[in-house]
Amino acid sequence: MENIWFQSALWMALALVAAVGSLFVTISAALFEIVVGALAGNTVGLSLTPWIDYIASFGAIVLTFLAGTDIDPHVVKRNFASSITIGLMGFFAPYLVARYGLGWPWPEAQIAGIALSTTSVAVVYAVMVETGYNRTELGKIILAACFINDVGTVLALGLVFANYNLYLVSFAVATVIVMAALPRIVPWLFERIGGRTSEPEIKFIFLVLFVLGGLANLGKSEAVLPAYLIGMALAPFFLKQKELQLRMRAICFAFLTPFYFLKAGSLIEAHALLAGAGLIALFLAMKMITKFAGILPLTRYFKFDRREGMYTTLMMSTGLTFGSISALFGLTNHIINQEQYTVLVTAVIGSAIVPTLIAQIWFHPHFEPLEEDA
């Protein structure tokens, strides 16, 4: 039996290496963690035990919730057309290109669309927090567009994969009720229980995320979806409670998300990367090309300057969580084999790294924080 403490020490050492390494290069710690995870997974080996999977999954849920809380409804209202249009096009572009550009029949185009349409909220939010860009108007527009994009992806996953039963209905109804109730309950409740060393506010939020995550699991959906929705519902409250948001963010980035990003990197197998390099490059190129074809012209239409337009398009080209979920579904249901799964997951993880690197190094817009943060 492996020593759980030495395992923990190894994972945290890798997270520390990534954090320190990111100080000397122009990429975020999140991307560095993916790269470090890939290197470690193919050298020293990283055991993906159930407890590591759990922490990584919970990290994705909390990070997604925090991304929702950073979506300023006032900014989205001012830029409603661009947020909605860019988000929807990010979702539909891979479908349209696969169907009409490549001439694929609708079933194959739908599969391609689900795999290629995702935008990684986890990666985008982590990068923006580390660079401070989440405090800018464009950053909040991109986060809102990511949300619209991924809602489309989740709905598509649900239409194709979900079990239409009482559990799914219960999950949908519970999510709507909680979204409506929390903005009224939370301010009243936190005023009475908040400000304690035991952090009852954070425990309450975790309880809500756990319950909705459990209902999502029963309905064959994904726990990150209600996390995002609840985060958005509570965004006006968190805009006034920055300290609480910062405390949650510290927990998430210090302990939870390193497991998520390191695990993502460890799924890259060197021999499969070399053997399927051409196919992996093809998948990655198709994902980026479809996003560019759909989103870049819209940024011109909405009068983004060239740098902002390229940055937005590149960040919307990322993928990680839902692309990996789609691939895992295909593997567990014997639609694809292990080699195909590795190629697809590697391409998905590559889409988390390549567009983000290009965006950060060459197209990062000038930092202009919103007035309330200045």
C-alpha positions in Angstrom: 0.0 0.0 0.0 1.4 3.3 -1.0 2.1 6.0 1.6 -0.6 8.6 1.2 1.6 11.3 2.8 4.5 10.8 0.4 2.0 10.8 -2.5 0.6 14.1 -1.2 4.1 15.5 -0.8 4.9 14.6 -4.4 1.8 16.3 -5.8 2.3 19.4 -3.6 6.0 19.6 -4.6 5.0 19.5 -8.3 2.5 22.3 -7.6 5.2 24.4 -5.9 7.6 23.8 -8.8 4.9 25.0 -11.2 4.1 28.1 -9.0 7.7 29.1 -8.7 8.5 28.3 -12.3 5.6 30.5 -13.5 7.3 33.5 -11.8 10.2 33.3 -14.3 8.1 32.8 -17.5 5.2 34.5 -19.1 2.6 31.8 -18.6 0.2 31.2 -15.7 0.8 28.7 -12.9 -2.3 26.7 -14.1 -0.7 26.0 -17.5 2.7 25.4 -15.8 0.9 22.8 -13.7 -0.4 21.0 -16.8 3.1 20.9 -18.3 4.7 19.7 -15.0 2.0 17.1 -14.6 2.8 15.8 -18.1 6.5 15.6 -17.4 6.0 13.9 -14.1 3.5 11.5 -15.4 5.9 10.3 -18.0 9.0 10.2 -15.8 8.4 9.6 -12.1 4.8 8.5 -12.6 1.7 10.0 -10.9 -0.8 7.6 -9.2 -4.4 8.6 -9.9 -6.0 7.3 -6.8 -9.7 7.8 -5.9 -8.8 10.5 -3.4 -6.7 12.4 -5.9 -9.6 12.2 -8.4 -12.0 13.5 -5.8 -9.8 16.5 -4.9 -9.2 17.3 -8.6 -13.0 17.1 -9.3 -13.8 19.3 -6.3 -11.2 21.8 -7.5 -12.9 22.0 -10.9 -16.3 22.6 -9.2 -15.0 25.3 -6.8 -13.0 27.0 -9.6 -16.1 27.0 -11.8 -18.2 28.5 -9.0 -15.7 31.3 -8.5 -15.7 32.0 -12.2 -19.5 32.4 -12.0 -19.1 34.9 -9.1 -16.7 37.0 -11.2 -19.3 37.6 -13.9 -20.4 41.2 -13.3 -24.1 41.4 -14.3 -23.7 45.2 -15.0 -20.9 44.5 -17.5 -22.8 41.7 -19.1 -25.9 43.9 -19.4 -23.8 46.7 -21.1 -22.3 44.1 -23.5 -25.2 41.7 -23.7 -25.1 41.3 -27.5 -21.3 40.6 -27.7 -21.3 38.2 -24.8 -24.3 36.2 -26.0 -23.2 36.2 -29.7 -19.6 35.3 -29.1 -20.6 32.5 -26.7 -23.2 31.0 -29.0 -20.8 31.2 -32.0 -18.1 29.5 -30.0 -20.5 26.6 -29.5 -22.1 26.4 -33.0 -19.0 27.1 -35.1 -17.6 23.5 -34.9 -21.0 22.1 -35.8 -21.3 24.4 -38.8 -17.8 23.8 -40.1 -18.1 20.1 -39.7 -21.5 20.0 -41.4 -21.1 22.5 -44.2 -17.4 23.0 -44.4 -16.4 19.3 -44.3 -19.7 17.9 -45.5 -20.1 15.5 -42.6 -23.6 14.0 -42.0 -25.3 15.5 -38.9 -24.6 12.7 -36.5 -20.8 12.9 -37.1 -21.0 16.7 -37.1 -22.8 16.6 -33.7 -20.1 14.4 -32.2 -17.4 16.7 -33.6 -19.3 19.7 -32.3 -19.6 18.4 -28.8 -15.9 17.5 -28.7 -14.6 20.7 -30.2 -17.1 23.3 -29.0 -16.0 23.5 -25.4 -14.2 26.5 -23.9 -12.3 25.7 -20.6 -13.8 28.0 -18.0 -11.2 26.5 -15.5 -8.2 27.5 -17.6 -9.6 30.9 -18.7 -10.6 31.9 -15.2 -7.3 30.7 -13.6 -5.3 32.6 -16.2 -7.3 35.8 -15.7 -7.1 35.7 -11.9 -3.4 35.2 -12.0 -2.9 38.1 -14.5 -5.5 40.3 -12.9 -7.5 40.5 -16.1 -10.7 39.2 -14.4 -11.0 42.8 -13.1 -11.3 44.3 -16.6 -14.5 44.8 -18.7 -13.2 42.6 -21.5 -12.2 39.9 -19.1 -15.8 39.8 -17.7 -17.2 39.7 -21.2 -15.0 36.7 -22.0 -16.1 34.9 -18.8 -19.7 35.5 -19.7 -19.1 34.2 -23.3 -17.4 31.1 -21.9 -20.5 30.5 -19.8 -22.9 30.7 -22.8 -20.5 28.5 -24.8 -20.3 25.8 -22.1 -24.1 25.8 -21.4 -24.6 24.9 -25.0 -22.0 22.1 -24.7 -23.6 20.8 -21.5 -27.1 20.8 -23.0 -25.7 19.0 -26.0 -24.1 16.4 -23.8 -27.3 16.1 -21.9 -29.4 15.6 -25.0 -27.1 12.9 -26.3 -25.9 11.2 -23.1 -28.3 11.9 -20.2 -30.8 9.5 -18.8 -34.3 11.1 -19.1 -35.7 10.1 -15.8 -36.9 11.5 -12.5 -33.3 12.2 -11.3 -32.6 14.5 -14.2 -35.9 16.3 -13.6 -35.2 16.6 -9.9 -31.7 18.0 -10.6 -33.1 20.6 -13.1 -35.9 21.7 -10.7 -33.6 21.8 -7.7 -31.0 23.9 -9.5 -33.7 26.5 -10.6 -35.1 26.7 -7.1 -31.7 27.1 -5.5 -30.7 29.8 -8.0 -33.8 31.7 -7.2 -33.6 31.3 -3.4 -29.9 31.8 -2.7 -29.6 35.5 -3.6 -32.3 36.2 -1.0 -31.1 33.7 1.7 -27.4 34.2 1.5 -27.1 37.9 2.5 -29.5 37.4 5.4 -27.8 34.2 6.5 -24.2 35.3 6.2 -24.9 38.5 8.1 -25.8 36.3 11.1 -23.3 33.5 10.8 -20.4 35.2 9.0 -17.1 36.6 10.4 -16.2 33.5 12.4 -12.9 31.7 12.3 -14.7 28.5 11.4 -15.8 30.0 8.1 -19.5 28.9 8.2 -20.2 30.9 5.0 -17.8 28.8 2.9 -19.0 25.6 4.5 -22.6 26.5 3.5 -21.5 27.2 -0.1 -19.7 23.9 -0.2 -22.8 22.1 1.1 -24.9 23.6 -1.6 -22.4 22.6 -4.3 -22.1 19.0 -2.9 -25.9 18.5 -2.9 -26.4 19.9 -6.4 -23.3 17.9 -7.6 -24.9 14.7 -6.2 -28.2 15.4 -7.9 -26.3 16.1 -11.2 -24.5 12.8 -10.8 -27.8 11.0 -10.4 -29.1 12.7 -13.5 -26.0 11.8 -15.5 -25.1 15.5 -15.8 -22.0 17.3 -14.6 -21.5 18.9 -11.2 -19.6 21.9 -12.7 -22.8 23.1 -14.4 -24.8 23.9 -11.3 -21.6 25.3 -9.7 -21.3 27.8 -12.5 -25.0 28.7 -12.3 -25.0 29.2 -8.6 -21.9 31.3 -8.9 -23.6 33.6 -11.4 -26.7 33.8 -9.2 -24.6 35.0 -6.3 -22.3 37.3 -8.4 -24.1 40.5 -7.2 -23.5 39.4 -3.6 -19.9 38.5 -4.1 -19.2 41.8 -5.9 -19.9 43.4 -2.4 -18.1 40.6 -0.5 -14.6 40.6 -2.1 -13.0 39.4 1.1 -15.1 36.2 1.1 -14.3 35.6 -2.5 -10.6 36.0 -1.9 -10.7 33.6 1.0 -12.4 31.0 -1.2 -10.0 31.7 -4.0 -7.0 31.1 -1.7 -8.3 27.7 -0.7 -9.0 26.8 -4.3 -5.7 27.9 -5.8 -3.5 26.8 -2.9 -4.8 23.2 -2.6 -7.6 22.2 -4.9 -6.8 23.3 -8.4 -3.2 22.1 -8.5 -4.5 18.5 -8.3 -6.9 19.3 -11.2 -4.3 20.8 -13.5 -1.6 18.3 -12.6 -3.9 15.4 -13.2 -4.9 16.8 -16.6 -1.2 17.0 -17.6 -0.5 13.5 -16.3 -3.1 12.0 -18.8 -0.8 12.9 -21.6 1.2 9.7 -22.5 4.5 10.4 -24.3 4.3 7.3 -26.6 0.8 8.1 -27.6 1.8 11.7 -28.2 4.5 10.6 -30.6 2.5 7.8 -32.3 -0.5 10.0 -32.9 1.2 13.4 -33.3 -0.4 14.0 -36.7 -3.9 13.1 -35.6 -3.5 15.1 -32.4 -2.4 18.2 -34.4 -5.3 17.7 -36.8 -7.8 17.7 -33.9 -6.2 20.7 -32.3 -6.0 22.6 -35.6 -9.7 21.9 -36.3 -10.8 23.1 -32.9 -8.8 26.4 -33.3 -9.8 26.9 -36.9 -13.5 26.5 -36.2 -13.3 28.9 -33.3 -11.4 31.5 -35.3 -13.8 31.2 -38.2 -16.8 31.8 -36.0 -15.5 34.2 -33.3 -12.8 36.5 -34.8 -15.2 38.1 -37.3 -17.6 38.8 -34.5 -14.9 40.6 -32.5 -14.4 42.9 -35.5 -18.2 43.5 -35.8 -18.4 44.5 -32.1 -15.4 46.8 -32.6 -12.9 45.0 -30.4 -9.4 46.3 -31.3 -7.1 43.8 -33.1 -5.3 42.7 -29.9 -8.5 42.3 -27.9 -10.1 40.4 -30.7 -7.2 37.9 -31.0 -7.0 37.5 -27.3 -10.8 36.8 -27.0 -10.7 34.3 -29.8 -7.7 32.4 -28.5 -9.1 32.2 -25.0 -12.4 30.9 -26.4 -10.4 28.2 -28.2 -9.3 26.5 -25.0 -10.8 23.3 -23.8 -10.3 20.8 -21.0 -13.1 19.6 -18.7 -16.1 18.9 -21.1 -13.9 17.7 -23.9 -12.3 15.2 -21.6 -15.8 14.2 -20.3 -16.9 13.5 -23.9 -13.8 11.4 -24.6 -14.3 9.4 -21.3 -17.9 8.7 -22.2 -16.8 7.3 -25.6 -14.2 5.1 -23.9 -16.5 3.7 -21.2 -19.3 3.0 -23.7 -16.8 1.3 -26.1 -17.4 3.8 -28.8 -13.6 4.5 -29.0 -10.7 2.4 -27.9 -7.9 3.3 -25.4 -5.6 4.6 -28.1 -8.2 6.9 -29.6 -9.1 8.1 -26.2 -5.5 9.0 -25.5 -5.2 10.9 -28.8 -8.5 12.8 -28.2 -7.7 13.7 -24.6 -4.2 14.8 -25.6 -5.7 17.1 -28.2 -8.1 18.5 -25.7 -5.4 19.2 -23.2 -3.3 20.7 -25.9 -6.1 23.1 -26.6 -5.8 24.2 -23.0 -2.1 25.0 -23.5 -1.4 26.2 -27.1 -4.1 28.9 -27.5 -3.5 30.2 -24.0 0.2 30.4 -24.5 -0.2 32.3 -27.8 -2.7 34.7 -26.1 -0.6 35.4 -23.1 2.7 35.9 -24.9 1.7 37.8 -28.0 -1.8 39.2 -27.6 -2.4 40.1 -23.9 -4.3 43.4 -24.0 -3.3 46.4 -21.9 -4.5 46.1 -18.3 -7.3 48.5 -17.5 -9.2 47.6 -14.3 -12.8 48.6 -13.8 -13.4 51.7 -11.7 -14.5 49.9 -8.6 -11.2 47.9 -8.6 -8.9 50.8 -9.5 
